[in-house]
Every structure is written in C-alpha cells, then in structure tokens.
C-alpha cells in the first residue's frame, strides 16, 4: 500500500463518512428515528462505554472506520485494476456488511436506539449506507483526476 493510496483513501473516507453522517442526522431530525445515534453509538464497547463522549468525538470514531473503508477501497481498486462498472460493484461489496451491522449495533446498544426489527429505521440505515457506497466511485474518480 502506497502513501498516495492511504492519503486518497483517507480523503474519500472522510468525505463519504461525512455524507453518511449528515444524511442519517438529517433523517433523525426529520423522522425522530434515532439512526444517527445508532451510527455514533459506542456505549457497548468495553472502556469506551464507560465514558460519555461528546458527539464530535463519536463522529470522529465513525470517520476513522470510514477512512479504513476508503483506504481499502482505493487499495483494491488499484491492486485489482478495477475500472468502470467494477468500481460500483466493489463499493457495494465493501459497504454491504455495514448495512447488516444495524442488527448487532441495535441489539448491543445501551443507549436508546431503534429496535432490532424496526422497519423504518432499517430502511433509513440501508439508504444511508447505499448513499455511502454510491459516493465511493465518484470520489475515487475525483481523487484520481486531482492526484
């Protein structure tokens, strides 16, 4: 993995993670369904759960995970020489597991978050993560043009 891939992936992760966070926060404001709280929640993780972090710190935790996905996306794009429609497939393959994280995150949470089988919350969560996946290829293209 090159320094350029790490930098590009980090920027892509920051942009796509911010987009996801803003989308879920907006959906939470509009609907009252706590999908943004679920996205940022770390209360079930030992040591982390013992601290009441401010929202911006929890958002930074979310962005770190997003940057890891962004770096992995860039690395795989270049390592596997992916182009065209393949970038969309790769972004969906990398992002699909995050959709299913809804269930363990909802189940393990101590904070008030949407229930395990709350249909509207699952739809909002899935829509947000689909938006995330769909943002990766164009952000990669932009970073390649600039890089």
C-alpha positions as protocol buffer text, in pm:
chain_id: "A"
residue {
  index: 1
  type: UNK
  ca { x: 0 y: 0 z: 0 }
}
residue {
  index: 2
  type: UNK
  ca { x: 140 y: 335 z: -101 }
}
residue {
  index: 3
  type: UNK
  ca { x: 132 y: 668 z: 80 }
}
residue {
  index: 4
  type: UNK
  ca { x: -75 y: 808 z: -208 }
}
residue {
  index: 5
  type: UNK
  ca { x: -334 y: 531 z: -168 }
}
residue {
  index: 6
  type: UNK
  ca { x: -355 y: 594 z: 206 }
}
residue {
  index: 7
  type: UNK
  ca { x: -398 y: 970 z: 154 }
}
residue {
  index: 8
  type: UNK
  ca { x: -653 y: 929 z: -123 }
}
residue {
  index: 9
  type: UNK
  ca { x: -848 y: 665 z: 71 }
}
residue {
  index: 10
  type: UNK
  ca { x: -847 y: 880 z: 383 }
}
residue {
  index: 11
  type: UNK
  ca { x: -989 y: 1178 z: 195 }
}
residue {
  index: 12
  type: UNK
  ca { x: -1252 y: 955 z: 32 }
}
residue {
  index: 13
  type: UNK
  ca { x: -1336 y: 806 z: 372 }
}
residue {
  index: 14
  type: UNK
  ca { x: -1373 y: 1148 z: 531 }
}
residue {
  index: 15
  type: UNK
  ca { x: -1599 y: 1274 z: 252 }
}
residue {
  index: 16
  type: UNK
  ca { x: -1818 y: 962 z: 226 }
}
residue {
  index: 17
  type: UNK
  ca { x: -1835 y: 921 z: 606 }
}
residue {
  index: 18
  type: UNK
  ca { x: -1939 y: 1282 z: 648 }
}
residue {
  index: 19
  type: UNK
  ca { x: -2206 y: 1237 z: 380 }
}
residue {
  index: 20
  type: UNK
  ca { x: -2342 y: 929 z: 559 }
}
residue {
  index: 21
  type: UNK
  ca { x: -2337 y: 1102 z: 897 }
}
residue {
  index: 22
  type: UNK
  ca { x: -2512 y: 1413 z: 770 }
}
residue {
  index: 23
  type: UNK
  ca { x: -2774 y: 1203 z: 590 }
}
residue {
  index: 24
  type: UNK
  ca { x: -2854 y: 997 z: 899 }
}
residue {
  index: 25
  type: UNK
  ca { x: -2858 y: 1306 z: 1122 }
}
residue {
  index: 26
  type: UNK
  ca { x: -3097 y: 1476 z: 880 }
}
residue {
  index: 27
  type: UNK
  ca { x: -3319 y: 1166 z: 870 }
}
residue {
  index: 28
  type: UNK
  ca { x: -3319 y: 1154 z: 1251 }
}
residue {
  index: 29
  type: UNK
  ca { x: -3421 y: 1521 z: 1268 }
}
residue {
  index: 30
  type: UNK
  ca { x: -3699 y: 1469 z: 1012 }
}
residue {
  index: 31
  type: UNK
  ca { x: -3838 y: 1142 z: 1148 }
}
residue {
  index: 32
  type: UNK
  ca { x: -3731 y: 1124 z: 1513 }
}
residue {
  index: 33
  type: UNK
  ca { x: -3590 y: 776 z: 1445 }
}
residue {
  index: 34
  type: UNK
  ca { x: -3250 y: 759 z: 1617 }
}
residue {
  index: 35
  type: UNK
  ca { x: -3042 y: 620 z: 1328 }
}
residue {
  index: 36
  type: UNK
  ca { x: -2773 y: 885 z: 1377 }
}
residue {
  index: 37
  type: UNK
  ca { x: -2744 y: 793 z: 1745 }
}
residue {
  index: 38
  type: UNK
  ca { x: -2705 y: 430 z: 1635 }
}
residue {
  index: 39
  type: UNK
  ca { x: -2432 y: 526 z: 1386 }
}
residue {
  index: 40
  type: UNK
  ca { x: -2225 y: 701 z: 1651 }
}
residue {
  index: 41
  type: UNK
  ca { x: -2300 y: 470 z: 1942 }
}
residue {
  index: 42
  type: UNK
  ca { x: -2004 y: 305 z: 2117 }
}
residue {
  index: 43
  type: UNK
  ca { x: -2160 y: 255 z: 2461 }
}
residue {
  index: 44
  type: UNK
  ca { x: -2147 y: -125 z: 2439 }
}
residue {
  index: 45
  type: UNK
  ca { x: -1769 y: -138 z: 2379 }
}
residue {
  index: 46
  type: UNK
  ca { x: -1571 y: -207 z: 2699 }
}
residue {
  index: 47
  type: UNK
  ca { x: -1380 y: 101 z: 2821 }
}
residue {
  index: 48
  type: UNK
  ca { x: -1543 y: 323 z: 2554 }
}
residue {
  index: 49
  type: UNK
  ca { x: -1887 y: 263 z: 2704 }
}
residue {
  index: 50
  type: UNK
  ca { x: -1773 y: 387 z: 3042 }
}
residue {
  index: 51
  type: UNK
  ca { x: -1712 y: 736 z: 2900 }
}
residue {
  index: 52
  type: UNK
  ca { x: -1980 y: 977 z: 2787 }
}
residue {
  index: 53
  type: UNK
  ca { x: -1812 y: 1117 z: 2475 }
}
residue {
  index: 54
  type: UNK
  ca { x: -1931 y: 1438 z: 2310 }
}
residue {
  index: 55
  type: UNK
  ca { x: -2098 y: 1396 z: 1972 }
}
residue {
  index: 56
  type: UNK
  ca { x: -1799 y: 1525 z: 1777 }
}
residue {
  index: 57
  type: UNK
  ca { x: -1570 y: 1260 z: 1931 }
}
residue {
  index: 58
  type: UNK
  ca { x: -1821 y: 985 z: 1848 }
}
residue {
  index: 59
  type: UNK
  ca { x: -1838 y: 1125 z: 1494 }
}
residue {
  index: 60
  type: UNK
  ca { x: -1458 y: 1104 z: 1473 }
}
residue {
  index: 61
  type: UNK
  ca { x: -1478 y: 735 z: 1569 }
}
residue {
  index: 62
  type: UNK
  ca { x: -1724 y: 687 z: 1283 }
}
residue {
  index: 63
  type: UNK
  ca { x: -1491 y: 872 z: 1045 }
}
residue {
  index: 64
  type: UNK
  ca { x: -1196 y: 651 z: 1142 }
}
residue {
  index: 65
  type: UNK
  ca { x: -1394 y: 343 z: 1035 }
}
residue {
  index: 66
  type: UNK
  ca { x: -1498 y: 521 z: 716 }
}
residue {
  index: 67
  type: UNK
  ca { x: -1134 y: 607 z: 641 }
}
residue {
  index: 68
  type: UNK
  ca { x: -1037 y: 242 z: 679 }
}
residue {
  index: 69
  type: UNK
  ca { x: -1306 y: 151 z: 424 }
}
residue {
  index: 70
  type: UNK
  ca { x: -1192 y: 435 z: 196 }
}
residue {
  index: 71
  type: UNK
  ca { x: -828 y: 323 z: 207 }
}
residue {
  index: 72
  type: UNK
  ca { x: -931 y: -37 z: 144 }
}
residue {
  index: 73
  type: UNK
  ca { x: -1147 y: 75 z: -149 }
}
residue {
  index: 74
  type: UNK
  ca { x: -859 y: 268 z: -310 }
}
residue {
  index: 75
  type: UNK
  ca { x: -614 y: -13 z: -246 }
}
residue {
  index: 76
  type: UNK
  ca { x: -841 y: -276 z: -401 }
}
residue {
  index: 77
  type: UNK
  ca { x: -932 y: -52 z: -694 }
}
residue {
  index: 78
  type: UNK
  ca { x: -564 y: -22 z: -782 }
}
residue {
  index: 79
  type: UNK
  ca { x: -444 y: -367 z: -675 }
}
residue {
  index: 80
  type: UNK
  ca { x: -718 y: -542 z: -874 }
}
residue {
  index: 81
  type: UNK
  ca { x: -705 y: -286 z: -1156 }
}
residue {
  index: 82
  type: UNK
  ca { x: -1079 y: -224 z: -1126 }
}
residue {
  index: 83
  type: UNK
  ca { x: -1243 y: 20 z: -1364 }
}
residue {
  index: 84
  type: UNK
  ca { x: -1583 y: 116 z: -1499 }
}
residue {
  index: 85
  type: UNK
  ca { x: -1879 y: -70 z: -1351 }
}
residue {
  index: 86
  type: UNK
  ca { x: -1640 y: -275 z: -1140 }
}
residue {
  index: 87
  type: UNK
  ca { x: -1589 y: 24 z: -909 }
}
residue {
  index: 88
  type: UNK
  ca { x: -1962 y: 24 z: -830 }
}
residue {
  index: 89
  type: UNK
  ca { x: -1958 y: -349 z: -761 }
}
residue {
  index: 90
  type: UNK
  ca { x: -1653 y: -313 z: -534 }
}
residue {
  index: 91
  type: UNK
  ca { x: -1810 y: -25 z: -342 }
}
residue {
  index: 92
  type: UNK
  ca { x: -2127 y: -228 z: -286 }
}
residue {
  index: 93
  type: UNK
  ca { x: -1928 y: -537 z: -179 }
}
residue {
  index: 94
  type: UNK
  ca { x: -1732 y: -332 z: 75 }
}
residue {
  index: 95
  type: UNK
  ca { x: -2038 y: -147 z: 206 }
}
residue {
  index: 96
  type: UNK
  ca { x: -2297 y: -425 z: 222 }
}
residue {
  index: 97
  type: UNK
  ca { x: -2163 y: -566 z: 551 }
}
residue {
  index: 98
  type: UNK
  ca { x: -2213 y: -226 z: 713 }
}
residue {
  index: 99
  type: UNK
  ca { x: -2585 y: -248 z: 635 }
}
residue {
  index: 100
  type: UNK
  ca { x: -2607 y: -569 z: 838 }
}
residue {
  index: 101
  type: UNK
  ca { x: -2423 y: -407 z: 1130 }
}
residue {
  index: 102
  type: UNK
  ca { x: -2759 y: -249 z: 1210 }
}
residue {
  index: 103
  type: UNK
  ca { x: -2866 y: -567 z: 1386 }
}
residue {
  index: 104
  type: UNK
  ca { x: -2578 y: -625 z: 1630 }
}
residue {
  index: 105
  type: UNK
  ca { x: -2543 y: -250 z: 1693 }
}
residue {
  index: 106
  type: UNK
  ca { x: -2912 y: -219 z: 1771 }
}
residue {
  index: 107
  type: UNK
  ca { x: -2907 y: -531 z: 1987 }
}
residue {
  index: 108
  type: UNK
  ca { x: -2594 y: -440 z: 2188 }
}
residue {
  index: 109
  type: UNK
  ca { x: -2667 y: -71 z: 2240 }
}
residue {
  index: 110
  type: UNK
  ca { x: -2730 y: 58 z: 2588 }
}
residue {
  index: 111
  type: UNK
  ca { x: -2850 y: 400 z: 2465 }
}
residue {
  index: 112
  type: UNK
  ca { x: -3198 y: 447 z: 2331 }
}
residue {
  index: 113
  type: UNK
  ca { x: -3163 y: 340 z: 1966 }
}
residue {
  index: 114
  type: UNK
  ca { x: -3407 y: 190 z: 1715 }
}
residue {
  index: 115
  type: UNK
  ca { x: -3521 y: -163 z: 1792 }
}
residue {
  index: 116
  type: UNK
  ca { x: -3378 y: -471 z: 1630 }
}
residue {
  index: 117
  type: UNK
  ca { x: -3666 y: -514 z: 1384 }
}
residue {
  index: 118
  type: UNK
  ca { x: -3778 y: -151 z: 1343 }
}
residue {
  index: 119
  type: UNK
  ca { x: -3856 y: -146 z: 969 }
}
residue {
  index: 120
  type: UNK
  ca { x: -3835 y: 229 z: 909 }
}
residue {
  index: 121
  type: UNK
  ca { x: -3502 y: 250 z: 1090 }
}
residue {
  index: 122
  type: UNK
  ca { x: -3364 y: -39 z: 887 }
}
residue {
  index: 123
  type: UNK
  ca { x: -3474 y: 134 z: 566 }
}
residue {
  index: 124
  type: UNK
  ca { x: -3310 y: 464 z: 668 }
}
residue {
  index: 125
  type: UNK
  ca { x: -2992 y: 284 z: 777 }
}
residue {
  index: 126
  type: UNK
  ca { x: -2979 y: 93 z: 448 }
}
residue {
  index: 127
  type: UNK
  ca { x: -3047 y: 407 z: 242 }
}
residue {
  index: 128
  type: UNK
  ca { x: -2768 y: 592 z: 420 }
}
residue {
  index: 129
  type: UNK
  ca { x: -2520 y: 312 z: 363 }
}
residue {
  index: 130
  type: UNK
  ca { x: -2627 y: 278 z: 0 }
}
residue {
  index: 131
  type: UNK
  ca { x: -2561 y: 652 z: -38 }
}
residue {
  index: 132
  type: UNK
  ca { x: -2219 y: 588 z: 119 }
}
residue {
  index: 133
  type: UNK
  ca { x: -2146 y: 308 z: -131 }
}
residue {
  index: 134
  type: UNK
  ca { x: -2260 y: 520 z: -424 }
}
residue {
  index: 135
  type: UNK
  ca { x: -2031 y: 804 z: -316 }
}
residue {
  index: 136
  type: UNK
  ca { x: -1711 y: 597 z: -326 }
}
residue {
  index: 137
  type: UNK
  ca { x: -1662 y: 561 z: -705 }
}
residue {
  index: 138
  type: UNK
  ca { x: -1716 y: 929 z: -792 }
}
residue {
  index: 139
  type: UNK
  ca { x: -1497 y: 1037 z: -501 }
}
residue {
  index: 140
  type: UNK
  ca { x: -1228 y: 796 z: -626 }
}
residue {
  index: 141
  type: UNK
  ca { x: -1258 y: 942 z: -976 }
}
residue {
  index: 142
  type: UNK
  ca { x: -1222 y: 1293 z: -835 }
}
residue {
  index: 143
  type: UNK
  ca { x: -919 y: 1193 z: -630 }
}
residue {
  index: 144
  type: UNK
  ca { x: -760 y: 1025 z: -934 }
}
residue {
  index: 145
  type: UNK
  ca { x: -813 y: 1334 z: -1150 }
}
residue {
  index: 146
  type: UNK
  ca { x: -652 y: 1554 z: -886 }
}
residue {
  index: 147
  type: UNK
  ca { x: -381 y: 1305 z: -789 }
}
